[in-house]
Amino acid sequence: MPARTIDGWDRCTVKRCAMRDEIAYFVVNNASDPTNKSIRFSTAGRADLPTVGETLYLLGDKMSFFSFAEFAPQKVEIERKRSKAVSSTRRRKARRKKRRK
């Protein structure tokens, strides 16, 4: 399966997802990014959103996924999209330890 579609959508795998106050928060891995950065974003909560291990596609401020409830592809708006290197969390923890000393 290609990492990017002909239309430019990036294929991603859901690493984590959580629902709070009718907002769904996602952390996904982009299959086309060789640096293994995770992407974090949120969207309005729905019952048919992808869960951990499922595939979704991102393009700009849109997310596309296959809804098994509707049995059809869906597109939704996303908010607060940002990329972050997976290893940066370890560096941040190390900096905090140094500050405490």
ROSE-4610 file (N, C-alpha, C; in Angstrom, 1 decimal, always signed):
// ROSE-4610
residu = [M/M/M/P/P/P/A/A/A/R/R/R/T/T/T/I/I/I/D/D/D/G/G/G/W/W/W/D/D/D/R/R/R/C/C/C/T/T/T/V/V/V/K/K/K/R/R/R/C/C/C/A/A/A/M/M/M/R/R/R/D/D/D/E/E/E/I/I/I/A/A/A/Y/Y/Y/F/F/F/V/V/V/V/V/V/N/N/N/N/N/N/A/A/A/S/S/S/D/D/D/P/P/P/T/T/T/N/N/N/K/K/K/S/S/S/I/I/I/R/R/R/F/F/F/S/S/S/T/T/T/A/A/A/G/G/G/R/R/R/A/A/A/D/D/D/L/L/L/P/P/P/T/T/T/V/V/V/G/G/G/E/E/E/T/T/T/L/L/L/Y/Y/Y/L/L/L/L/L/L/G/G/G/D/D/D/K/K/K/M/M/M/S/S/S/F/F/F/F/F/F/S/S/S/F/F/F/A/A/A/E/E/E/F/F/F/A/A/A/P/P/P/Q/Q/Q/K/K/K/V/V/V/E/E/E/I/I/I/E/E/E/R/R/R/K/K/K/R/R/R/S/S/S/K/K/K/A/A/A/V/V/V/S/S/S/S/S/S/T/T/T/R/R/R/R/R/R/R/R/R/K/K/K/A/A/A/R/R/R/R/R/R/K/K/K/K/K/K/R/R/R/R/R/R/K/K/K]
num = [1/1/1/2/2/2/3/3/3/4/4/4/5/5/5/6/6/6/7/7/7/8/8/8/9/9/9/10/10/10/11/11/11/12/12/12/13/13/13/14/14/14/15/15/15/16/16/16/17/17/17/18/18/18/19/19/19/20/20/20/21/21/21/22/22/22/23/23/23/24/24/24/25/25/25/26/26/26/27/27/27/28/28/28/29/29/29/30/30/30/31/31/31/32/32/32/33/33/33/34/34/34/35/35/35/36/36/36/37/37/37/38/38/38/39/39/39/40/40/40/41/41/41/42/42/42/43/43/43/44/44/44/45/45/45/46/46/46/47/47/47/48/48/48/49/49/49/50/50/50/51/51/51/52/52/52/53/53/53/54/54/54/55/55/55/56/56/56/57/57/57/58/58/58/59/59/59/60/60/60/61/61/61/62/62/62/63/63/63/64/64/64/65/65/65/66/66/66/67/67/67/68/68/68/69/69/69/70/70/70/71/71/71/72/72/72/73/73/73/74/74/74/75/75/75/76/76/76/77/77/77/78/78/78/79/79/79/80/80/80/81/81/81/82/82/82/83/83/83/84/84/84/85/85/85/86/86/86/87/87/87/88/88/88/89/89/89/90/90/90/91/91/91/92/92/92/93/93/93/94/94/94/95/95/95/96/96/96/97/97/97/98/98/98/99/99/99/100/100/100/101/101/101]
x = [+0.8/+0.0/+0.9/+0.7/+1.5/+1.3/+2.4/+2.3/+1.6/+1.5/+0.8/-0.1/-1.3/-2.2/-1.8/-2.4/-2.2/-2.6/-3.7/-4.2/-3.4/-2.4/-1.5/-1.9/-2.8/-3.2/-2.1/-1.7/-0.7/-1.4/-0.9/-1.5/-0.9/-1.7/-1.2/-1.9/-1.2/-1.7/-1.9/-3.0/-3.4/-2.6/-1.8/-1.0/-1.8/-2.4/-3.2/-4.4/-5.5/-6.7/-7.4/-8.0/-8.7/-9.9/-11.0/-12.1/-12.3/-12.4/-12.6/-13.5/-14.6/-15.5/-15.9/-16.3/-16.8/-15.7/-14.5/-13.4/-12.5/-12.1/-11.3/-9.8/-8.9/-7.5/-6.8/-5.9/-5.2/-3.7/-3.0/-1.5/-1.4/-0.8/-0.7/+0.7/+1.1/+2.4/+2.2/+2.9/+2.8/+3.7/+3.1/+3.8/+4.8/+4.6/+5.6/+6.7/+6.8/+7.8/+8.9/+10.1/+11.2/+11.7/+11.5/+12.0/+11.1/+10.0/+9.1/+8.6/+8.2/+7.6/+6.1/+5.6/+4.2/+3.5/+2.2/+1.4/+0.3/+0.0/-1.0/-2.1/-3.3/-4.4/-5.7/-6.7/-8.0/-9.1/-10.2/-11.4/-12.6/-13.8/-15.0/-15.3/-15.7/-16.0/-17.1/-16.9/-18.0/-17.8/-18.9/-18.8/-18.0/-17.9/-17.3/-15.8/-15.2/-13.8/-12.9/-11.7/-10.8/-10.2/-9.8/-9.2/-7.8/-7.1/-5.7/-5.5/-4.5/-4.1/-4.8/-5.8/-6.5/-5.8/-6.2/-5.6/-6.5/-5.9/-6.6/-5.7/-6.2/-5.5/-5.6/-4.5/-4.4/-4.0/-4.7/-4.3/-4.7/-3.7/-3.9/-4.7/-5.9/-6.7/-7.9/-7.7/-8.8/-8.3/-9.2/-8.9/-9.9/-9.4/-10.3/-10.1/-11.2/-11.2/-12.4/-12.3/-13.5/-14.3/-15.6/-16.5/-17.2/-17.0/-17.6/-19.1/-19.4/-20.8/-21.7/-21.1/-21.8/-21.4/-20.4/-19.8/-19.6/-18.9/-18.5/-17.4/-16.6/-15.5/-16.1/-15.4/-15.8/-14.6/-15.0/-14.0/-14.4/-13.5/-13.8/-12.7/-13.1/-12.1/-11.3/-10.0/-9.2/-8.7/-8.3/-7.8/-6.5/-5.7/-4.5/-3.5/-3.2/-2.3/-0.9/+0.0/+1.4/+2.2/+3.4/+4.3/+5.3/+5.8/+6.7/+7.5/+8.8/+9.7/+9.4/+9.4/+9.1/+10.2/+11.4/+12.5/+12.6/+11.9/+11.9/+11.4/+10.5/+9.9/+11.0/+11.9/+13.0/+14.0/+14.2/+15.1/+14.5/+13.2/+12.5/+12.6/+12.4/+12.5/+13.9/+14.9/+16.3/+16.6/+16.1/+16.2/+15.6/+14.4/+13.7/+14.6/+15.2/+16.0/+17.2/+17.8/+18.9/+18.5/+17.4/+16.9/+16.6/+16.2/+15.9/+17.1/+18.3/+19.5/+20.1]
y = [-1.2/+0.0/+1.3/+2.2/+3.4/+4.3/+5.1/+6.0/+7.2/+7.6/+8.8/+8.5/+9.1/+8.8/+9.7/+9.5/+10.3/+11.8/+11.9/+13.3/+14.0/+13.3/+14.0/+13.7/+12.8/+12.4/+11.5/+11.8/+11.0/+9.9/+8.6/+7.5/+7.5/+7.4/+7.4/+6.2/+5.8/+4.8/+5.4/+5.1/+5.7/+5.0/+5.8/+5.3/+5.4/+6.5/+6.8/+7.7/+7.4/+8.3/+8.4/+9.5/+9.8/+10.7/+10.6/+11.4/+12.2/+13.5/+14.3/+15.5/+15.7/+16.8/+16.9/+15.8/+15.7/+16.1/+16.1/+16.3/+15.1/+14.6/+13.4/+13.9/+13.4/+13.7/+12.5/+12.7/+11.7/+11.9/+10.8/+10.8/+9.7/+10.1/+9.1/+9.1/+8.1/+8.0/+8.1/+9.0/+9.2/+8.1/+7.3/+6.3/+6.8/+8.1/+8.6/+9.4/+9.5/+10.3/+9.4/+9.4/+8.5/+8.8/+10.0/+10.4/+9.9/+9.2/+8.6/+9.6/+10.8/+11.8/+11.5/+11.8/+11.6/+12.9/+12.8/+14.0/+14.0/+15.1/+15.2/+16.2/+15.9/+16.8/+16.4/+17.2/+17.0/+17.2/+16.7/+16.9/+16.7/+17.1/+16.9/+15.4/+15.0/+13.6/+13.0/+11.8/+11.0/+9.6/+8.8/+7.4/+6.5/+7.0/+6.1/+6.5/+7.3/+7.7/+6.5/+6.5/+5.4/+5.2/+4.0/+3.7/+3.2/+2.9/+2.5/+1.4/+1.5/+0.5/+0.7/+1.5/+1.7/+2.8/+2.8/+3.7/+4.9/+6.1/+7.3/+8.0/+9.0/+9.8/+11.3/+12.0/+13.5/+14.3/+15.4/+16.4/+17.8/+18.6/+19.9/+19.8/+20.5/+20.4/+19.5/+18.4/+17.4/+16.0/+15.2/+13.8/+13.0/+11.9/+11.0/+9.6/+8.9/+7.5/+6.7/+5.4/+4.6/+4.3/+4.7/+4.5/+3.2/+2.2/+1.0/+1.1/+2.1/+2.3/+2.8/+3.7/+4.2/+3.3/+2.6/+1.7/+2.6/+3.7/+4.7/+5.5/+6.1/+7.0/+8.3/+8.8/+10.1/+11.1/+12.4/+13.4/+14.4/+14.7/+15.7/+16.7/+17.8/+18.9/+18.5/+18.9/+18.7/+20.0/+20.1/+21.3/+21.0/+22.0/+22.0/+20.9/+20.8/+19.8/+20.2/+19.3/+19.6/+18.3/+18.4/+17.3/+17.4/+16.2/+16.2/+14.9/+15.1/+13.9/+13.0/+11.7/+10.8/+10.9/+11.0/+11.1/+12.4/+13.4/+14.7/+14.6/+13.7/+13.5/+13.1/+12.2/+11.8/+12.9/+13.8/+14.9/+15.9/+16.1/+17.0/+16.5/+15.2/+14.6/+14.8/+14.6/+14.8/+16.3/+17.2/+18.6/+19.0/+18.4/+18.6/+18.1/+16.9/+16.3/+17.3/+17.8/+18.7/+20.0/+20.5/+21.7/+21.5/+20.3/+19.9/+19.8/+19.5/+19.3/+20.5]
z = [+0.0/+0.0/+0.0/-0.9/-1.0/+0.2/+0.6/+1.7/+1.4/+0.1/-0.3/-1.5/-1.5/-2.7/-3.8/-5.0/-6.1/-5.9/-5.1/-4.7/-3.6/-3.1/-2.0/-0.6/-0.4/+1.0/+1.6/+2.8/+3.5/+4.3/+4.1/+4.9/+6.3/+7.3/+8.7/+9.4/+10.5/+11.4/+12.7/+13.3/+14.6/+15.7/+16.5/+17.6/+18.9/+19.1/+20.3/+19.9/+20.6/+20.4/+21.8/+22.0/+23.3/+23.0/+23.8/+23.6/+24.9/+24.8/+26.0/+25.6/+26.3/+26.1/+24.6/+24.1/+22.7/+21.6/+22.0/+21.1/+21.1/+19.9/+19.7/+19.5/+20.3/+20.1/+19.6/+18.6/+17.9/+17.9/+18.0/+17.7/+16.6/+15.5/+14.4/+13.9/+13.2/+12.5/+11.0/+10.4/+8.9/+8.2/+7.4/+6.7/+5.7/+5.2/+4.2/+4.8/+6.2/+6.8/+7.3/+6.7/+7.1/+8.5/+9.1/+10.4/+11.5/+11.2/+12.2/+13.1/+12.6/+13.4/+13.6/+14.8/+15.1/+14.8/+14.4/+14.1/+15.2/+15.8/+16.8/+16.3/+16.5/+16.0/+16.8/+16.7/+17.3/+16.2/+16.5/+15.7/+16.5/+16.0/+16.7/+16.9/+18.0/+18.3/+17.6/+17.1/+16.5/+16.9/+16.8/+17.2/+16.2/+14.9/+13.9/+13.6/+14.4/+14.2/+14.3/+13.6/+13.6/+15.1/+15.4/+16.7/+16.5/+17.6/+17.6/+16.6/+15.7/+14.7/+13.4/+13.3/+12.0/+11.2/+9.9/+8.9/+8.7/+8.5/+8.1/+7.2/+6.5/+5.6/+5.9/+5.8/+6.1/+4.9/+4.8/+3.7/+4.3/+4.6/+5.1/+6.4/+6.4/+7.6/+7.5/+6.7/+6.5/+6.9/+7.4/+7.7/+6.9/+6.3/+5.6/+6.2/+6.3/+6.9/+6.4/+6.5/+6.1/+7.4/+7.3/+8.4/+8.2/+9.2/+9.1/+9.5/+10.3/+10.7/+9.5/+8.7/+7.5/+6.3/+6.4/+5.3/+4.1/+4.3/+3.3/+3.8/+2.8/+3.2/+3.8/+4.8/+5.4/+5.4/+5.3/+5.4/+6.5/+7.4/+8.5/+8.6/+9.2/+9.5/+10.7/+10.7/+11.9/+12.4/+13.7/+14.3/+15.0/+15.1/+15.9/+15.5/+14.2/+13.7/+13.9/+14.4/+14.6/+14.5/+14.1/+14.0/+15.1/+15.6/+16.7/+16.6/+16.7/+16.6/+17.9/+17.6/+18.7/+19.8/+19.4/+20.4/+21.2/+20.8/+21.5/+22.9/+23.1/+24.4/+25.4/+25.0/+25.8/+26.1/+25.1/+25.3/+26.3/+26.2/+27.1/+28.5/+28.7/+30.1/+30.6/+29.8/+30.2/+30.6/+29.8/+30.2/+31.5/+31.8/+33.1/+34.2/+34.0/+35.1/+35.4/+34.3/+34.6/+35.3/+35.0/+35.7/+37.2/+37.5/+38.9/+39.8/+39.1/+39.9/+40.4]
